[in-house]
């Protein structure tokens, strides 16, 4: 039976880890303010807004090219092949004292058979929470689109159930089936939390 998730330690060499961190902190990094770091275009905005910084898709950019060997390393060490890269995105969470729990549960794509990997750029607090609930649960009866009403009720009633969670550690990659809902958590003890997310089939 195929594993739902894997945690890979030191997925890339230490020098590359440091270069990735330096790149994310460089002034040329295209960070953009987002009023909700978990919002996706196919989902109605719901739940609590989480202000932070991010970018839509680095794939095909210079920075994306710099990060591709990282995805290759994740693929090789996890044993999960890459057929098509859907997205490379970096997220920059900042402390939010008013929101001590996890952020809004979401998926990164509406494709059920895809994989997601969260690469942790540096040591911080603010775990990634993986839930038992999957995309299929919230699709319409014909499975062509997301039922935002059902999803909104589930979120507002705090009905998601935790499967596992992964703490940020530099060099660590949290790989899981992309159909599972997941969520970031804002840091409380760290100044910031940077995670690079890869989505592929």
C-alpha positions in Angstrom: 0.0 0.0 0.0 1.3 3.4 -1.0 2.3 5.7 1.9 0.2 8.8 2.5 3.1 10.8 3.7 6.9 10.7 4.2 9.3 12.9 6.2 12.8 13.2 4.6 15.7 14.6 6.6 18.5 16.6 5.0 17.1 16.0 1.6 19.8 18.2 0.1 23.4 18.9 1.1 24.0 21.5 3.8 25.6 24.0 1.4 22.6 24.0 -0.9 20.3 24.3 2.2 22.2 27.5 3.1 22.0 28.8 -0.4 18.3 28.2 -0.5 17.9 30.1 2.8 20.0 33.0 1.5 18.0 33.2 -1.7 14.7 33.4 0.1 16.1 36.2 2.3 17.7 38.1 -0.6 16.1 41.5 -1.5 15.5 40.2 -5.1 13.1 37.6 -3.9 9.6 38.5 -5.3 7.6 38.4 -2.1 4.1 39.9 -2.3 1.8 40.8 0.6 -1.2 38.4 0.8 -4.2 39.0 3.0 -4.8 35.2 3.2 -1.8 33.0 2.6 -4.0 29.8 2.2 -6.4 31.2 -0.4 -6.7 29.4 -3.7 -8.5 30.7 -6.8 -11.0 27.8 -6.9 -12.0 28.2 -3.3 -14.3 30.8 -1.9 -12.5 32.8 0.8 -13.5 31.3 4.1 -12.2 30.8 7.6 -9.8 33.2 9.3 -7.5 35.3 7.1 -3.8 34.8 7.6 -1.7 37.8 6.5 1.7 36.9 5.1 3.9 37.0 2.1 4.0 34.7 -0.9 4.2 34.3 -4.7 1.9 32.7 -7.2 4.3 30.3 -9.0 8.1 30.3 -9.3 8.1 27.5 -11.8 9.7 28.7 -15.0 11.5 31.6 -13.3 15.2 32.0 -12.5 14.5 31.2 -8.9 12.4 28.3 -9.9 15.3 26.9 -11.9 17.5 27.2 -8.9 15.0 25.2 -6.9 14.4 22.4 -9.4 17.4 20.3 -8.1 15.7 20.4 -4.7 12.5 18.9 -6.2 14.7 16.3 -8.0 16.3 15.3 -4.7 12.9 15.0 -3.0 11.7 12.8 -5.9 14.7 10.6 -5.7 14.7 10.2 -1.9 11.0 9.6 -1.7 10.8 7.3 -4.7 8.0 9.4 -6.2 8.6 10.2 -9.9 7.9 13.6 -11.5 5.8 13.7 -14.7 4.6 17.2 -14.6 5.4 20.1 -12.2 2.3 22.0 -11.3 3.7 24.7 -9.1 6.6 25.9 -7.0 5.6 28.4 -4.3 7.3 30.0 -1.3 5.4 31.1 1.7 6.5 33.5 4.4 4.4 33.3 7.6 4.8 35.9 10.3 3.7 35.6 14.0 0.0 36.0 14.6 -0.8 36.1 18.3 -4.5 36.2 17.5 -4.4 32.9 15.7 -2.6 30.2 17.8 -4.2 27.3 16.0 -3.6 26.1 12.5 -4.6 28.2 9.5 -7.4 27.4 7.0 -7.2 23.8 5.7 -6.8 23.6 1.9 -5.4 21.7 -1.0 -3.0 23.2 -3.5 -4.7 21.8 -6.6 -8.0 20.2 -7.5 -6.2 17.2 -9.1 -6.6 14.2 -6.8 -3.6 12.3 -8.0 -0.8 14.8 -7.3 1.9 15.1 -4.7 2.8 18.0 -2.4 6.1 18.5 -0.7 6.8 21.2 1.9 10.5 22.0 2.2 11.5 23.8 5.3 14.0 26.6 4.6 15.1 27.1 8.2 14.4 26.0 11.8 11.3 27.5 13.2 8.1 26.7 15.0 4.7 26.5 13.2 4.0 23.0 12.1 2.3 21.8 8.9 -0.8 19.9 9.8 -2.1 17.1 7.5 -5.7 16.1 7.8 -7.6 12.8 7.2 -10.1 14.6 4.9 -9.4 14.5 1.2 -10.4 16.5 -1.9 -13.0 13.9 -2.9 -15.1 14.6 0.2 -15.8 18.2 -1.0 -16.4 17.7 -4.7 -19.8 18.1 -6.2 -21.8 15.0 -7.1 -20.4 15.0 -10.6 -16.8 15.5 -9.2 -16.2 18.4 -11.5 -15.8 21.2 -9.0 -15.4 22.0 -5.3 -18.6 22.3 -3.2 -17.6 25.5 -1.3 -20.7 25.4 0.8 -19.9 22.0 2.2 -16.3 22.9 2.7 -17.1 26.2 4.4 -19.4 24.4 6.9 -16.7 21.9 7.6 -14.1 24.6 8.2 -16.4 26.8 10.3 -17.4 23.9 12.5 -13.8 22.9 13.0 -14.6 19.4 11.7 -11.2 18.6 10.2 -9.4 15.7 11.9 -5.6 15.6 12.2 -3.7 12.8 10.6 -0.3 14.0 11.5 1.9 17.1 11.7 5.4 18.1 10.8 7.6 20.6 12.5 9.8 22.9 10.4 13.5 22.0 10.4 16.1 23.2 7.9 16.7 20.6 5.2 13.5 18.6 6.0 10.9 17.8 3.4 7.3 16.7 4.3 5.9 14.8 1.3 2.3 13.8 1.1 -0.6 13.0 -1.2 -1.9 16.3 -2.5 -5.5 15.2 -2.2 -5.3 15.5 1.6 -6.2 18.8 3.1 -3.4 20.5 5.0 -2.6 23.7 6.8 0.3 25.9 7.9 0.6 27.2 11.4 1.9 30.7 12.1 5.1 30.9 14.2 4.8 32.1 17.8 8.5 31.9 18.9 10.2 32.5 15.6 10.4 35.8 13.7 9.2 34.2 10.5 8.5 30.8 8.9 9.5 30.1 5.3 8.4 27.0 3.5 8.8 26.2 -0.2 5.9 24.1 -1.6 6.2 21.8 -4.6 3.2 20.3 -6.4 3.5 17.7 -9.1 2.0 14.7 -10.8 
